[in-house]
Structure formats: structure tokens, C-alpha cells
């Protein structure tokens, strides 16, 4: 994918292109990392690149289900709230038994599902707001699928920025050189592909 989304003919294709662009940022930022590096927390934050990949996979899963089932709610999670919140917190942690390749494969599958729903669903479909969730607005009854697409762009871009800082803290690699390496861009005087530092 080029360094920015291509122009699109209409609103839906623009939204899908920008979601896809932000999804792909996580493959670039993870390029060339070992499992240990993906698990590491080299900045003042407790976040890791592996943990962020897990989180954006789960985050997309939740919002995609809301959009797909709209105007109804998705099937309720039958687990106690404490268990649900523990699962949410776990999204931010890459455990020793998890691999970067496995996390990226799960992200790839969820990315495709997210794009499928956004490509098919009427953007004006109302997406109901659950009023039993304290961090959701109590004075709004519905979002729209359009709003969900914009929120996904917001969430993905925020966390891609987090991941950029963490990656730079690991080995000083930056976005464009990682994108060039991941996607095999032709090299120019201005853009070189990332390569591991000589030991």
C-alpha cells in the first residue's frame, strides 16, 4: 500500500480505504521484530507492540459485531462483568505463549472481516448504544455504521501512533522505512527500506 490512501470515488470507498490503511500500519510497525521485541515495553508506557496488535484485533471485533448486527444489538456476552473486564485488560498483554506471527494472523483475519462488513452494510443503519455500559453516552440512543467506521479509524490511528513510538524505542526504526521494507517499495534518495542494524 502506498504512503497514503488512494482517492476514492465515494464515501463508502473512502471510509474503507482509510480503515484498511490504518489496519496495515500494524504489519509495518511489527516488521522484523522478534517475539521478545514485540513483547517488550521499552518506553515509559506499559504497552507493547504485541499487546497493541491484540487490542486492535479485539477492538475491531467488538465494533464490527455492533455494525453487522445493527439495528439490533449483537448477542450478549453471558460472562460476568468481572470476567469480561479481565479479558479486556488481557488484550493489552502479549504473553509468553503467544507469538507475533500468531497475533498478526488473527489481526489479518479480523481486518478482512471488518472491511467486509463496512463494504456491505448501509452506512445509515442505526447502531444501538448500550446504556448499561458506563463509558458510553447515556443521552444518545444510536450511532450509525458510518460513525462506527470513523471511530475505527480514530482507534486504529491512535494505537498505530502508540506503536510507532514503542518501535522507535526498540530499535529507532520509523514508519516510512518500515512500510518500505514490509511492502518492498523501490528505494529512492529519500526513502530506504528498514534493515536490521549491524551487530
N, C-alpha and C positions, 0 to 999 in steps of 0.2 A: 504494500500500500504506500502511495506517495506520502510526503511530509504533511499533507493536509487533505481533508476530504474533497472529492471532486464536486463541481457544481452539479446540482440535481434539478430535474425538470419540475418537481412539485414538492409539496410539503412532506408527504409521507417518505419519499425517497431521500429527502434532506435529513429527516429525523433518523431514518435507518442508517444512512451513511455516517452520521455523526456518532451514533451509538456504536457502530462497528469500528470506527476509528479509535474511540476510547477503549473499546474492548481489546483491540490489538496492542495497545500500549503495554499491557502486562506481559505479552510474549517478548516484546523488545527489552523491557526492563529486566527480565529474567534471563536474557540471552547470555550463555556462557557461564552461568553460576553453577556451583556445586550445591548439593543438598545442604551441606553445612553452611555455606554462604547464604542460601535462601532462608535458612532457619535463624540466621544471626540477627542481632538487634544492635547495630553499630552506632546508632545515633542516640540522642537523649530519650527518644521515644521507645516504648516497649514493642513497637510494631516491627515486623519482619516482612520481607517481600513474599515469602511463602504464606504468611498469615494474611496478608492483604489479598493475595490471589484466592485463598479460601473464602475470605469475607465477600469479595465482589462476586464470587460464584454463588454463594448463599443469598446475598442481597438481590441479585438478579432473579434467582429462583422465586423468591417471595413476591417481588413486584410483577414478574411475568405471569405468575399464577393469578394475581389480582386482575391483571389486564385480560387474561384468557377467559376467566370465569365471569367477567363483568357482562351484564349489570348485576349479577349475583355475587355473593361472597365466595371465595374458594372454600373447599371443605375445611372445617375447623381442625386445628391441631388438638388431639384429645389429651395430650400430656399436661401435667400440672405446670403452672406458670414458672415455678422454680426450675423445672427441668428444661423448659423452653429457653429460659434466660441463660442457663448454664450452657446449653447448646450454642446460643448466640455468642457468648463470651469465647467459647472454644473455636469459633470461626477465625479468630484473630491469632491463633497459635498454630504453628507448624510443628507437629510432634515428631519424635524420633523415628516412629514407624512410617511416617509419611515421606513421599519423595516429591521432588519438584516436578518430575515428569508426570506423576500421577495427578498432582494438583492442576497442572496445565491441561491435561487431558480432560479432566472434569470441567474446567473453565471453557475449553473449546466446545464441549457438548452443550453446556448451558448457553454460551454465546449464540450458537446456532438456533437453539430453542427460542431465545429472546427475540432474535431477528425474525424468526418465522411468525411469531405472534404479532409483532409490530407491523409486519408486512401484510397481514391478513385482516386484522381487527379494525373495525370502524373507529377512527380517531375520536369521534364524538361520543362513543359509548361511555355512559357514566360508570365510574369505578367507585363503589360504595366505601365510605370512610368508616372504619370500625370505631365506635365511640367508647368501647371498653378498653381501649389502649391509651394510656395517659399521655403519650408523646404525640399523638395525632390530634388534629384540631377538633374541638367539640362544637364549633359553630359552622362547620362545613359538612354537608351530607354526602357529597360526591366530588371526586376528582374526575378526570377523563383519561382515556387511553393516551391522548396527546400529552396531557400533564405527566403521566407515568413515563412516557418516552423522554420528556425533558428532565424529569427527576433522575432517570437512569444516566443521562449524560452528565448531570451535576454530580452524582455519586461516583461514577466511574472516573471523571476527570479529577475530582478531589483526591481520590485514593491513588490515581496514577501519579499525581504530584507528590504525595507522600512517598510512593515507591521510588520516584526519581531521586529524592533526597537520600533515601536509605541506600540506593545503589551507588550513588556518588560517594557516600560514606564508606562503602565496602572497598571500592577499587578506583574511585574517581571517574568511572565511566559516565557519560552523559547521553541524553536522549537520542540526538541525531546520529551519533556514531553507533549506538546500539541498534537503532532502526536500520541503518545502512548495513550492519552486519547480519541482523536477523533476516532481512529481506533481500540481501545481496544487491544493494544499489551499486551502480557504477561509481567508482571513486573519482573525485574531482580535486582541484586545488583546495576547495573549501570543506568538503565532506570526505572523511576517511572512515572506513569500517573499523569498528572496535576490534582490537586484538588483545589477547592476554598479555600482561606486562611480562617482560623477560625476567626470569628468576635470577 
